[in-house]
Amino acid sequence: MGKGDRKTKRGKIFLGSYGRLRPPRRKFKIKPTSLPHDPDKELM
């Protein structure tokens, strides 16, 4: 098992492929946790 082995994580990194042992990076969406506080709207 080494860089030439396609079934290992190190082999996938060396060959530049993805699979079960090396899932591709996912882009996470940034969710707004809270809206900015607007004090003018509270007074109405």
N, C-alpha and C positions, 0 to 999 in steps of 0.2 A: 504494500500500500504506500503510495507516494503521489508525486505530482502527475504521473501518467495514468493513475487510476481514476476513471471517470465516475466511479461510485462513491468517492470520498469528497469531503468538503474541500480539501486542499487541491485535489485534482480538478474540481469544478472551477476553483479560483484560477488555477494555472491555465486551464483551457478557455476560461471566460464564458462558461455556460452556467445555466441555472437549473434547478430541479428541486426534488424533495429535501435533499440535504442542504441545499443552498438557495433558499427562496429569494426572489428579487426584492430590492428595497422598495418600499411603498412610500408614496408621498402622502403625508398627513395633512389634512386641512385644519387650519387654525380656526377654532370656534370662538366667537366672542363670549367671554364669561359674563360680562355685564355691560350695559350701555353707559355712556358717560352721564354723570349726574348733572341735571339742568335745574338749578334752583328757581329760575323764573317760572317754570311750569307748575311748581308746587303752590305758588301764591294765588293762582287763579281759582 
